[in-house]
Amino acid sequence: MMNKLKELPFNSYHPTYEFLAFYRIFFSLFLLWAGIGDNSWIHSIPNSAMHPPISLLSFIDVIPSEAFFVVCRYVMYLGLLMILIGYKPRIFAIIYMIVYVLNNNYAYSFGKVNHDFIYTLPILIMSFSPWNRTYSFFPEPEKETDGSAKSWPLFMISLIFSFGMFTAGFSKILGGWLNTDIQSTLIFFSQYRYIIGWNDFLSDFYDGIHSKMFWEVLDYCTVFFETIFIIAFLSPKFFRTMLLITVFFHLNVLLMLNISFMFSIGLYALFIPAYLFPVSFRTKMKNIFITIFNPSYKRVALISVFVYLSILGIFNINAVGFILNEFFSFVAFSQNSMPLIMLGGACILALYLFVQSLRKID
């Protein structure tokens, strides 16, 4: 039993070099689309207002100049672009995360601490996988590729995510979500609808439900769903099934509370079982990536990075974010439809892969 647990991190997942490279490209583009916030506003806040969470900033009470935050923003963009083209992605992933944590620590010193860190974490952990072996302008030589590192980064992320979900459910238990005298989901729904004013999508529908049993069942289902993650990481198949349920959970939260978990998709995509896609589709995608990420175009890739940063500096335009946002604004059918399109599309894809997995078993 102990030997199986020791081998679990290295035997759980078996991604191909092609899938790891695809994820490097996808996730760096995903973070570029999400964009990097401009925290230069922080320099105008008085030092006395700084109350950082427990971190390195706990020992610092001086707020840097505006130039510091501007440089941090450009360094993070540079890191993502270098990861995208495959130029020393491990080094630039580490640099990106150091600057990200430092930059956000300052932002979190004056208000709410967000949990978006968990959705950025793959950029660091996956940098220790062989995700630069192919589909790269600067591919990692075969002799330097650590093939044994294919699995453990995915396992590590599944472990961290599972523990995070479990703590969310456990805190709900401690907070009284299972108390039948109150319906916590209904309380949150009412707060977001009537106090914050988020009442799009199916808010009117849920507002018309007055059944105490309905809201109590939602409380219990939410707690059970989140706490069961404590064992989900032990089995890749079970973990992927739980991610399928998670996508539906996020979609329901969006429809009910108008809270978007759209950027969680970047993390969930890491666990896509690519082997379930048709062979013809995988072959076409492989040929496209090989054609684009041709090592012969190294100079073009580096020049493109320079041009990208120049456009960002001169016009303050994040090209990837601008293009994708324009696309979504074109296909959007309402003001807040982008998260619905993303999560709805993720649900359809997850269902398709789930059905494919059942066919494989048959």
BATI-898014 format. One record per residue (C-alpha): residue number from 0; x, y, z; chain. Coordinates in nm, 4 decimals. Each point is the difference from the previous one (the first is absolute). Layout:
{i NUM; xx X; yy Y; zz Z; ch A}
...
END
This chain:
{i 0; xx 0.0000; yy 0.0000; zz 0.0000; ch A}
{i 1; xx 0.2752; yy 0.2457; zz 0.0954; ch A}
{i 2; xx 0.1919; yy -0.0815; zz -0.3182; ch A}
{i 3; xx -0.3078; yy 0.0790; zz -0.2081; ch A}
{i 4; xx -0.0408; yy 0.3348; zz 0.1748; ch A}
{i 5; xx 0.3672; yy 0.0811; zz -0.0594; ch A}
{i 6; xx -0.0319; yy -0.0831; zz -0.3689; ch A}
{i 7; xx -0.3324; yy 0.1808; zz -0.0392; ch A}
{i 8; xx 0.1451; yy 0.3421; zz -0.0975; ch A}
{i 9; xx 0.2082; yy -0.1584; zz -0.2773; ch A}
{i 10; xx -0.2534; yy -0.2486; zz -0.1351; ch A}
{i 11; xx -0.3306; yy 0.1852; zz 0.0192; ch A}
{i 12; xx 0.0083; yy 0.1945; zz -0.3253; ch A}
{i 13; xx 0.1541; yy -0.0865; zz -0.3358; ch A}
{i 14; xx -0.0175; yy 0.3131; zz -0.2164; ch A}
{i 15; xx 0.1882; yy 0.0056; zz -0.3285; ch A}
{i 16; xx 0.2698; yy 0.2552; zz -0.0797; ch A}
{i 17; xx -0.2409; yy 0.1450; zz -0.2558; ch A}
{i 18; xx -0.2754; yy 0.0567; zz 0.2559; ch A}
{i 19; xx 0.2403; yy 0.1596; zz 0.2483; ch A}
{i 20; xx 0.1252; yy 0.2331; zz -0.2731; ch A}
{i 21; xx -0.3580; yy 0.0809; zz -0.1001; ch A}
{i 22; xx -0.0769; yy 0.0925; zz 0.3596; ch A}
{i 23; xx 0.3063; yy 0.2264; zz 0.0168; ch A}
{i 24; xx -0.1294; yy 0.1887; zz -0.3028; ch A}
{i 25; xx -0.3638; yy -0.0026; zz 0.1110; ch A}
{i 26; xx 0.0616; yy 0.1095; zz 0.3580; ch A}
{i 27; xx 0.2434; yy 0.2799; zz -0.0857; ch A}
{i 28; xx -0.2516; yy 0.1310; zz -0.2554; ch A}
{i 29; xx -0.2773; yy -0.0399; zz 0.2575; ch A}
{i 30; xx 0.1868; yy 0.2132; zz 0.2534; ch A}
{i 31; xx 0.0827; yy 0.2538; zz -0.2710; ch A}
{i 32; xx -0.3710; yy 0.0200; zz -0.0775; ch A}
{i 33; xx -0.0842; yy 0.0455; zz 0.3675; ch A}
{i 34; xx 0.2546; yy 0.2816; zz 0.0021; ch A}
{i 35; xx 0.2166; yy 0.1390; zz 0.2778; ch A}
{i 36; xx -0.1471; yy 0.2704; zz 0.2153; ch A}
{i 37; xx 0.1654; yy 0.3395; zz 0.0244; ch A}
{i 38; xx 0.0788; yy 0.0443; zz 0.3681; ch A}
{i 39; xx 0.1784; yy 0.3321; zz -0.0419; ch A}
{i 40; xx -0.2856; yy 0.1620; zz 0.1965; ch A}
{i 41; xx 0.1500; yy -0.1480; zz 0.3163; ch A}
{i 42; xx 0.2855; yy 0.2546; zz 0.0109; ch A}
{i 43; xx -0.2484; yy 0.2770; zz 0.0863; ch A}
{i 44; xx -0.1293; yy -0.1799; zz 0.3122; ch A}
{i 45; xx 0.1467; yy 0.1204; zz 0.3344; ch A}
{i 46; xx 0.2390; yy -0.2429; zz 0.1709; ch A}
{i 47; xx -0.2203; yy 0.0044; zz 0.3089; ch A}
{i 48; xx -0.2829; yy -0.1656; zz -0.1960; ch A}
{i 49; xx 0.2105; yy -0.3040; zz -0.0825; ch A}
{i 50; xx -0.1132; yy -0.3125; zz 0.1865; ch A}
{i 51; xx 0.1411; yy -0.2945; zz -0.1971; ch A}
{i 52; xx -0.0977; yy -0.3638; zz 0.0606; ch A}
{i 53; xx 0.2636; yy -0.2224; zz 0.1607; ch A}
{i 54; xx 0.2816; yy 0.0047; zz -0.2556; ch A}
{i 55; xx 0.3364; yy 0.1614; zz -0.0702; ch A}
{i 56; xx -0.1778; yy 0.3353; zz -0.0011; ch A}
{i 57; xx -0.0789; yy -0.0500; zz 0.3692; ch A}
{i 58; xx 0.3502; yy 0.1324; zz 0.0635; ch A}
{i 59; xx -0.0274; yy 0.2898; zz -0.2464; ch A}
{i 60; xx -0.1962; yy 0.3187; zz 0.0550; ch A}
{i 61; xx 0.1172; yy 0.1965; zz -0.3044; ch A}
{i 62; xx -0.1989; yy 0.0198; zz -0.3231; ch A}
{i 63; xx 0.2180; yy 0.0038; zz -0.3164; ch A}
{i 64; xx -0.0200; yy 0.2636; zz -0.2694; ch A}
{i 65; xx -0.2309; yy -0.0152; zz -0.3006; ch A}
{i 66; xx 0.2903; yy -0.1116; zz -0.2204; ch A}
{i 67; xx 0.0395; yy -0.3168; zz 0.2087; ch A}
{i 68; xx -0.3533; yy -0.1202; zz -0.0760; ch A}
{i 69; xx 0.0321; yy 0.0938; zz -0.3673; ch A}
{i 70; xx 0.3185; yy -0.2071; zz -0.0277; ch A}
{i 71; xx -0.1682; yy -0.2923; zz 0.1810; ch A}
{i 72; xx -0.2835; yy 0.0030; zz -0.2518; ch A}
{i 73; xx 0.2347; yy -0.0077; zz -0.2988; ch A}
{i 74; xx 0.2171; yy -0.2717; zz 0.1529; ch A}
{i 75; xx -0.3079; yy -0.2211; zz 0.0455; ch A}
{i 76; xx -0.1099; yy 0.0576; zz -0.3588; ch A}
{i 77; xx 0.3530; yy -0.0786; zz -0.1167; ch A}
{i 78; xx -0.0025; yy -0.3209; zz 0.2037; ch A}
{i 79; xx -0.3262; yy -0.1213; zz -0.1547; ch A}
{i 80; xx 0.1199; yy 0.0796; zz -0.3522; ch A}
{i 81; xx 0.3275; yy -0.1850; zz 0.0543; ch A}
{i 82; xx -0.1875; yy -0.3009; zz 0.1345; ch A}
{i 83; xx -0.2273; yy 0.0129; zz -0.3053; ch A}
{i 84; xx 0.2870; yy -0.0136; zz -0.2501; ch A}
{i 85; xx 0.1895; yy -0.2536; zz 0.2116; ch A}
{i 86; xx 0.3076; yy 0.2063; zz 0.0853; ch A}
{i 87; xx 0.1286; yy -0.1225; zz 0.3389; ch A}
{i 88; xx -0.3582; yy -0.0391; zz 0.1268; ch A}
{i 89; xx 0.1037; yy -0.1371; zz 0.3391; ch A}
{i 90; xx 0.2115; yy 0.3049; zz 0.0839; ch A}
{i 91; xx -0.2633; yy 0.2436; zz -0.1206; ch A}
{i 92; xx -0.2769; yy -0.1901; zz 0.1839; ch A}
{i 93; xx 0.1911; yy 0.0377; zz 0.3263; ch A}
{i 94; xx 0.0635; yy 0.3693; zz -0.0681; ch A}
{i 95; xx -0.3668; yy 0.0498; zz -0.0895; ch A}
{i 96; xx -0.1225; yy -0.1597; zz 0.3227; ch A}
{i 97; xx 0.2444; yy 0.1907; zz 0.2221; ch A}
{i 98; xx -0.1071; yy 0.3327; zz -0.1509; ch A}
{i 99; xx -0.3665; yy -0.1081; zz 0.0010; ch A}
{i 100; xx 0.0039; yy -0.0842; zz 0.3699; ch A}
{i 101; xx 0.1880; yy 0.3178; zz 0.0919; ch A}
{i 102; xx -0.2225; yy 0.2214; zz -0.2145; ch A}
{i 103; xx -0.3224; yy -0.1538; zz 0.1296; ch A}
{i 104; xx 0.1187; yy 0.0093; zz 0.3594; ch A}
{i 105; xx 0.0039; yy 0.3773; zz -0.0261; ch A}
{i 106; xx -0.3466; yy 0.0019; zz -0.1609; ch A}
{i 107; xx -0.1349; yy -0.2226; zz 0.2783; ch A}
{i 108; xx 0.1399; yy 0.2317; zz 0.2684; ch A}
{i 109; xx -0.2880; yy 0.2435; zz -0.0350; ch A}
{i 110; xx -0.3083; yy -0.2184; zz -0.0238; ch A}
{i 111; xx -0.1408; yy -0.3345; zz -0.1075; ch A}
{i 112; xx 0.2370; yy -0.2921; zz -0.0547; ch A}
{i 113; xx -0.1023; yy -0.1891; zz -0.3133; ch A}
{i 114; xx 0.0530; yy -0.3696; zz -0.0618; ch A}
{i 115; xx 0.1044; yy 0.0388; zz -0.3644; ch A}
{i 116; xx 0.3463; yy -0.1270; zz 0.0967; ch A}
{i 117; xx -0.1198; yy -0.3612; zz -0.0299; ch A}
{i 118; xx -0.0926; yy 0.0598; zz -0.3645; ch A}
{i 119; xx 0.3467; yy 0.1388; zz -0.0784; ch A}
{i 120; xx 0.1964; yy -0.2660; zz 0.1873; ch A}
{i 121; xx 0.0275; yy -0.2440; zz -0.2972; ch A}
{i 122; xx 0.2394; yy 0.2372; zz -0.1758; ch A}
{i 123; xx 0.2561; yy -0.0709; zz 0.2728; ch A}
{i 124; xx -0.0598; yy -0.3686; zz 0.0735; ch A}
{i 125; xx -0.0326; yy -0.1014; zz -0.3651; ch A}
{i 126; xx 0.3290; yy 0.1736; zz -0.0819; ch A}
{i 127; xx 0.1703; yy -0.2989; zz 0.1668; ch A}
{i 128; xx -0.1654; yy -0.2365; zz -0.2476; ch A}
{i 129; xx 0.1397; yy -0.0703; zz -0.3493; ch A}
{i 130; xx -0.2516; yy 0.2389; zz -0.1605; ch A}
{i 131; xx 0.2625; yy 0.1574; zz -0.2254; ch A}
{i 132; xx 0.1031; yy -0.3207; zz -0.1762; ch A}
{i 133; xx -0.2013; yy 0.0841; zz -0.3127; ch A}
{i 134; xx -0.2199; yy 0.2761; zz -0.1486; ch A}
{i 135; xx 0.2687; yy 0.2511; zz 0.0884; ch A}
{i 136; xx 0.2237; yy 0.2441; zz -0.1828; ch A}
{i 137; xx 0.2697; yy -0.0984; zz 0.2502; ch A}
{i 138; xx -0.0736; yy -0.3697; zz 0.0709; ch A}
{i 139; xx 0.1659; yy -0.1737; zz 0.2912; ch A}
{i 140; xx 0.2661; yy -0.2502; zz -0.1198; ch A}
{i 141; xx -0.0984; yy -0.3626; zz 0.0431; ch A}
{i 142; xx 0.3024; yy -0.0707; zz 0.2183; ch A}
{i 143; xx -0.1105; yy 0.2730; zz 0.2439; ch A}
{i 144; xx -0.3630; yy -0.1149; zz 0.0124; ch A}
{i 145; xx -0.1121; yy -0.1590; zz 0.3244; ch A}
{i 146; xx -0.2634; yy -0.2452; zz -0.1178; ch A}
{i 147; xx -0.0732; yy -0.1116; zz 0.3561; ch A}
{i 148; xx -0.1320; yy 0.3504; zz 0.0782; ch A}
{i 149; xx -0.3072; yy -0.0449; zz -0.2204; ch A}
{i 150; xx -0.2301; yy -0.1073; zz 0.2801; ch A}
{i 151; xx 0.0922; yy 0.1554; zz 0.3335; ch A}
{i 152; xx -0.0738; yy 0.3667; zz -0.0939; ch A}
{i 153; xx -0.3561; yy -0.0964; zz -0.0972; ch A}
{i 154; xx -0.0341; yy -0.2069; zz 0.3153; ch A}
{i 155; xx 0.1293; yy 0.2903; zz 0.2099; ch A}
{i 156; xx -0.2538; yy 0.2391; zz -0.1477; ch A}
{i 157; xx -0.2828; yy -0.2505; zz 0.0506; ch A}
{i 158; xx 0.1092; yy -0.0414; zz 0.3635; ch A}
{i 159; xx 0.0108; yy 0.3761; zz 0.0650; ch A}
{i 160; xx -0.3347; yy 0.0566; zz -0.1704; ch A}
{i 161; xx -0.1629; yy -0.2916; zz 0.1846; ch A}
{i 162; xx 0.1223; yy 0.1277; zz 0.3348; ch A}
{i 163; xx -0.1206; yy 0.3506; zz -0.0836; ch A}
{i 164; xx -0.3478; yy -0.1255; zz -0.0867; ch A}
{i 165; xx -0.0096; yy -0.2121; zz 0.3153; ch A}
{i 166; xx 0.0896; yy 0.2950; zz 0.2228; ch A}
{i 167; xx -0.2767; yy 0.2029; zz -0.1665; ch A}
{i 168; xx -0.2516; yy -0.2718; zz 0.0863; ch A}
{i 169; xx 0.1389; yy -0.0592; zz 0.3490; ch A}
{i 170; xx -0.0202; yy 0.3715; zz 0.0819; ch A}
{i 171; xx -0.3660; yy -0.0092; zz -0.1062; ch A}
{i 172; xx -0.0615; yy -0.2826; zz 0.2459; ch A}
{i 173; xx 0.1624; yy 0.2031; zz 0.2782; ch A}
{i 174; xx -0.2024; yy 0.3029; zz -0.1104; ch A}
{i 175; xx -0.3323; yy -0.1792; zz 0.0432; ch A}
{i 176; xx -0.0977; yy -0.0838; zz -0.3579; ch A}
{i 177; xx -0.1471; yy -0.3320; zz 0.1200; ch A}
{i 178; xx -0.2207; yy 0.1726; zz 0.2564; ch A}
{i 179; xx -0.3553; yy -0.0666; zz -0.1153; ch A}
{i 180; xx -0.1263; yy 0.3139; zz 0.1739; ch A}
{i 181; xx 0.1634; yy 0.2188; zz -0.2645; ch A}
{i 182; xx 0.0572; yy -0.0341; zz -0.3739; ch A}
{i 183; xx 0.3441; yy 0.1432; zz -0.0701; ch A}
{i 184; xx -0.0271; yy -0.0224; zz -0.3793; ch A}
{i 185; xx -0.3209; yy 0.2039; zz 0.0149; ch A}
{i 186; xx 0.1709; yy 0.2587; zz 0.2217; ch A}
{i 187; xx 0.2843; yy 0.0398; zz -0.2490; ch A}
{i 188; xx -0.2444; yy 0.0153; zz -0.2898; ch A}
{i 189; xx -0.2004; yy 0.2753; zz 0.1694; ch A}
{i 190; xx 0.3149; yy 0.1992; zz 0.0781; ch A}
{i 191; xx 0.1230; yy -0.0077; zz -0.3584; ch A}
{i 192; xx -0.3438; yy 0.0692; zz -0.1473; ch A}
{i 193; xx -0.1315; yy 0.2713; zz 0.2304; ch A}
{i 194; xx 0.3069; yy 0.1583; zz 0.1571; ch A}
{i 195; xx 0.2620; yy -0.0217; zz -0.2747; ch A}
{i 196; xx -0.2578; yy 0.0108; zz -0.2768; ch A}
{i 197; xx 0.1222; yy -0.2959; zz -0.2085; ch A}
{i 198; xx -0.3259; yy -0.1271; zz -0.1450; ch A}
{i 199; xx 0.0695; yy -0.1145; zz -0.3568; ch A}
{i 200; xx -0.0400; yy -0.3464; zz -0.1547; ch A}
{i 201; xx -0.2260; yy -0.2272; zz 0.2138; ch A}
{i 202; xx -0.0125; yy 0.2236; zz 0.3056; ch A}
{i 203; xx -0.3737; yy 0.0662; zz -0.0467; ch A}
{i 204; xx -0.0679; yy -0.3732; zz -0.0283; ch A}
{i 205; xx 0.1817; yy -0.0863; zz 0.3222; ch A}
{i 206; xx -0.1617; yy 0.2949; zz 0.1753; ch A}
{i 207; xx -0.3368; yy -0.1618; zz -0.0647; ch A}
{i 208; xx 0.0958; yy -0.3216; zz 0.1817; ch A}
{i 209; xx -0.1333; yy 0.0114; zz 0.3570; ch A}
{i 210; xx 0.0512; yy -0.3636; zz 0.0929; ch A}
{i 211; xx 0.2078; yy -0.0348; zz 0.3160; ch A}
{i 212; xx 0.0859; yy -0.3566; zz -0.1013; ch A}
{i 213; xx 0.1421; yy 0.1143; zz -0.3356; ch A}
{i 214; xx 0.2428; yy 0.2469; zz 0.1556; ch A}
{i 215; xx 0.0955; yy -0.2434; zz 0.2776; ch A}
{i 216; xx 0.0839; yy -0.2678; zz -0.2576; ch A}
{i 217; xx 0.2233; yy 0.2519; zz -0.1786; ch A}
{i 218; xx 0.1816; yy 0.0645; zz 0.3289; ch A}
{i 219; xx 0.0662; yy -0.3692; zz 0.0575; ch A}
{i 220; xx 0.0934; yy -0.0701; zz -0.3624; ch A}
{i 221; xx 0.2496; yy 0.2885; zz -0.0014; ch A}
{i 222; xx 0.1695; yy -0.1162; zz 0.3197; ch A}
{i 223; xx 0.0117; yy -0.3635; zz -0.1128; ch A}
{i 224; xx 0.1314; yy 0.0942; zz -0.3450; ch A}
{i 225; xx 0.2841; yy 0.2114; zz 0.1385; ch A}
{i 226; xx 0.1070; yy -0.2285; zz 0.2858; ch A}
{i 227; xx 0.0083; yy -0.3181; zz -0.2138; ch A}
{i 228; xx 0.2932; yy 0.1565; zz -0.1860; ch A}
{i 229; xx 0.2232; yy -0.1071; zz 0.2903; ch A}
{i 230; xx 0.0309; yy -0.3404; zz -0.1683; ch A}
{i 231; xx -0.0490; yy 0.1058; zz -0.3634; ch A}
{i 232; xx 0.3726; yy 0.0461; zz -0.0719; ch A}
{i 233; xx 0.0674; yy -0.3672; zz 0.0745; ch A}
{i 234; xx -0.1544; yy -0.1051; zz -0.3324; ch A}
{i 235; xx 0.0456; yy 0.1942; zz -0.3277; ch A}
{i 236; xx -0.3273; yy -0.1415; zz -0.1342; ch A}
{i 237; xx -0.1943; yy 0.1018; zz 0.3109; ch A}
{i 238; xx 0.1706; yy 0.3404; zz 0.0081; ch A}
{i 239; xx -0.0948; yy 0.0669; zz -0.3612; ch A}
{i 240; xx -0.3582; yy -0.1040; zz 0.0758; ch A}
{i 241; xx -0.0033; yy 0.2440; zz 0.2908; ch A}
{i 242; xx 0.1308; yy 0.2736; zz -0.2305; ch A}
{i 243; xx -0.2918; yy -0.0713; zz -0.2322; ch A}
{i 244; xx -0.2368; yy 0.0531; zz 0.2938; ch A}
{i 245; xx 0.1991; yy 0.3099; zz 0.0986; ch A}
{i 246; xx -0.0555; yy 0.1594; zz -0.3403; ch A}
{i 247; xx -0.3754; yy -0.0583; zz 0.0366; ch A}
{i 248; xx 0.0184; yy 0.1363; zz 0.3541; ch A}
{i 249; xx 0.1721; yy 0.3166; zz -0.1245; ch A}
{i 250; xx -0.2570; yy 0.0376; zz -0.2770; ch A}
{i 251; xx -0.2833; yy -0.0238; zz 0.2517; ch A}
{i 252; xx 0.1701; yy 0.2546; zz 0.2279; ch A}
{i 253; xx 0.0250; yy 0.2339; zz -0.2987; ch A}
{i 254; xx -0.3656; yy -0.0439; zz -0.0913; ch A}
{i 255; xx -0.1175; yy 0.0374; zz 0.3599; ch A}
{i 256; xx 0.2383; yy 0.2485; zz 0.1627; ch A}
{i 257; xx 0.1559; yy 0.1626; zz -0.3079; ch A}
{i 258; xx 0.3466; yy -0.0937; zz 0.1309; ch A}
{i 259; xx 0.2369; yy -0.0960; zz -0.2797; ch A}
{i 260; xx 0.2617; yy -0.2720; zz 0.0411; ch A}
{i 261; xx 0.0974; yy 0.0399; zz -0.3632; ch A}
{i 262; xx 0.3750; yy 0.0157; zz 0.0608; ch A}
{i 263; xx -0.0029; yy -0.3360; zz 0.1770; ch A}
{i 264; xx -0.0274; yy -0.1568; zz -0.3454; ch A}
{i 265; xx 0.3701; yy 0.0638; zz -0.0564; ch A}
{i 266; xx 0.0802; yy -0.2355; zz 0.2882; ch A}
{i 267; xx -0.2605; yy -0.2633; zz -0.0872; ch A}
{i 268; xx 0.1279; yy -0.0262; zz -0.3578; ch A}
{i 269; xx 0.3177; yy -0.1613; zz 0.1354; ch A}
{i 270; xx -0.1960; yy -0.3168; zz 0.0780; ch A}
{i 271; xx -0.1630; yy -0.0423; zz -0.3399; ch A}
{i 272; xx 0.0414; yy -0.3655; zz -0.1079; ch A}
{i 273; xx 0.1262; yy 0.0872; zz -0.3471; ch A}
{i 274; xx 0.0045; yy -0.3638; zz -0.1105; ch A}
{i 275; xx -0.3813; yy 0.0060; zz -0.0073; ch A}
{i 276; xx -0.0053; yy 0.2395; zz -0.2960; ch A}
{i 277; xx -0.0236; yy -0.1563; zz -0.3487; ch A}
{i 278; xx 0.3365; yy -0.0936; zz -0.1510; ch A}
{i 279; xx -0.0653; yy 0.2158; zz -0.3072; ch A}
{i 280; xx -0.0594; yy 0.3059; zz 0.2184; ch A}
{i 281; xx 0.3174; yy -0.0606; zz 0.2010; ch A}
{i 282; xx 0.2007; yy -0.0454; zz -0.3196; ch A}
{i 283; xx -0.1275; yy 0.3274; zz -0.1457; ch A}
{i 284; xx 0.0773; yy 0.1901; zz 0.3193; ch A}
{i 285; xx 0.3472; yy -0.1538; zz 0.0150; ch A}
{i 286; xx 0.0767; yy 0.1077; zz -0.3572; ch A}
{i 287; xx -0.1221; yy 0.3543; zz 0.0698; ch A}
{i 288; xx 0.2183; yy 0.0392; zz 0.3100; ch A}
{i 289; xx 0.3047; yy -0.1497; zz -0.1726; ch A}
{i 290; xx -0.0433; yy 0.2441; zz -0.2886; ch A}
{i 291; xx -0.0394; yy 0.3058; zz 0.2233; ch A}
{i 292; xx 0.2624; yy -0.0796; zz 0.2621; ch A}
{i 293; xx 0.2813; yy -0.0677; zz -0.2419; ch A}
{i 294; xx 0.3469; yy 0.0396; zz 0.1610; ch A}
{i 295; xx 0.1162; yy 0.1568; zz -0.3260; ch A}
{i 296; xx -0.2044; yy 0.3080; zz 0.0912; ch A}
{i 297; xx 0.1810; yy 0.0776; zz 0.3270; ch A}
{i 298; xx 0.0837; yy 0.3562; zz -0.0990; ch A}
{i 299; xx -0.3554; yy 0.0660; zz -0.1156; ch A}
{i 300; xx -0.1262; yy -0.1221; zz 0.3389; ch A}
{i 301; xx 0.2356; yy 0.2308; zz 0.1930; ch A}
{i 302; xx -0.0862; yy 0.2965; zz -0.2244; ch A}
{i 303; xx -0.3692; yy -0.0731; zz 0.0569; ch A}
{i 304; xx 0.0551; yy 0.0170; zz 0.3764; ch A}
{i 305; xx 0.1696; yy 0.3390; zz -0.0412; ch A}
{i 306; xx -0.2843; yy 0.1289; zz -0.2206; ch A}
{i 307; xx -0.2611; yy -0.1284; zz 0.2469; ch A}
{i 308; xx 0.1634; yy 0.1824; zz 0.2909; ch A}
{i 309; xx 0.0434; yy 0.3132; zz -0.2116; ch A}
{i 310; xx -0.3722; yy 0.0082; zz -0.0825; ch A}
{i 311; xx -0.0760; yy -0.0508; zz 0.3672; ch A}
{i 312; xx 0.2347; yy 0.2826; zz 0.1002; ch A}
{i 313; xx -0.0979; yy 0.2518; zz -0.2664; ch A}
{i 314; xx -0.3734; yy -0.0624; zz -0.0350; ch A}
{i 315; xx -0.0681; yy -0.1872; zz 0.3269; ch A}
{i 316; xx -0.1591; yy -0.2799; zz -0.2028; ch A}
{i 317; xx 0.0361; yy -0.3616; zz 0.1051; ch A}
{i 318; xx -0.0279; yy -0.1526; zz -0.3476; ch A}
{i 319; xx -0.1253; yy -0.3472; zz 0.0999; ch A}
{i 320; xx -0.2559; yy 0.1435; zz 0.2402; ch A}
{i 321; xx -0.1119; yy 0.2595; zz -0.2540; ch A}
{i 322; xx -0.0513; yy -0.2535; zz -0.2805; ch A}
{i 323; xx -0.1841; yy -0.2568; zz 0.2131; ch A}
{i 324; xx -0.2148; yy 0.2591; zz 0.1750; ch A}
{i 325; xx -0.0997; yy 0.1452; zz -0.3366; ch A}
{i 326; xx -0.0935; yy -0.3484; zz -0.1175; ch A}
{i 327; xx -0.2140; yy -0.0659; zz 0.3063; ch A}
{i 328; xx -0.1654; yy 0.3405; zz -0.0286; ch A}
{i 329; xx -0.0936; yy -0.0950; zz -0.3565; ch A}
{i 330; xx -0.1608; yy -0.3328; zz 0.0971; ch A}
{i 331; xx -0.1389; yy 0.1253; zz 0.3324; ch A}
{i 332; xx -0.3771; yy 0.0094; zz 0.0379; ch A}
{i 333; xx -0.0060; yy 0.1994; zz 0.3260; ch A}
{i 334; xx 0.2283; yy 0.2133; zz 0.2151; ch A}
{i 335; xx 0.1120; yy -0.2862; zz 0.2243; ch A}
{i 336; xx -0.0117; yy -0.2821; zz -0.2529; ch A}
{i 337; xx 0.3760; yy -0.0645; zz -0.0268; ch A}
{i 338; xx 0.0221; yy -0.2073; zz 0.3212; ch A}
{i 339; xx -0.3128; yy -0.1901; zz -0.1053; ch A}
{i 340; xx 0.1506; yy -0.0788; zz -0.3407; ch A}
{i 341; xx 0.3258; yy -0.1160; zz 0.1573; ch A}
{i 342; xx -0.1514; yy -0.2127; zz 0.2762; ch A}
{i 343; xx -0.2746; yy -0.1311; zz -0.2280; ch A}
{i 344; xx 0.2593; yy -0.1006; zz -0.2572; ch A}
{i 345; xx 0.2094; yy -0.1657; zz 0.2707; ch A}
{i 346; xx -0.3056; yy -0.1974; zz 0.1155; ch A}
{i 347; xx -0.0719; yy -0.1234; zz -0.3517; ch A}
{i 348; xx 0.3629; yy -0.1029; zz -0.0494; ch A}
{i 349; xx 0.0117; yy -0.1717; zz 0.3387; ch A}
{i 350; xx -0.3185; yy -0.1933; zz -0.0759; ch A}
{i 351; xx 0.1338; yy -0.1041; zz -0.3403; ch A}
{i 352; xx 0.3214; yy -0.1316; zz 0.1540; ch A}
{i 353; xx -0.1944; yy -0.1784; zz 0.2728; ch A}
{i 354; xx -0.2182; yy -0.1769; zz -0.2570; ch A}
{i 355; xx 0.3112; yy -0.0873; zz -0.2016; ch A}
{i 356; xx 0.1574; yy -0.1527; zz 0.3101; ch A}
{i 357; xx -0.3052; yy -0.2223; zz 0.0484; ch A}
{i 358; xx 0.0249; yy -0.1167; zz -0.3595; ch A}
{i 359; xx 0.3679; yy -0.0821; zz 0.0512; ch A}
{i 360; xx -0.0951; yy -0.2191; zz 0.2948; ch A}
{i 361; xx -0.2674; yy -0.1766; zz -0.2048; ch A}
END
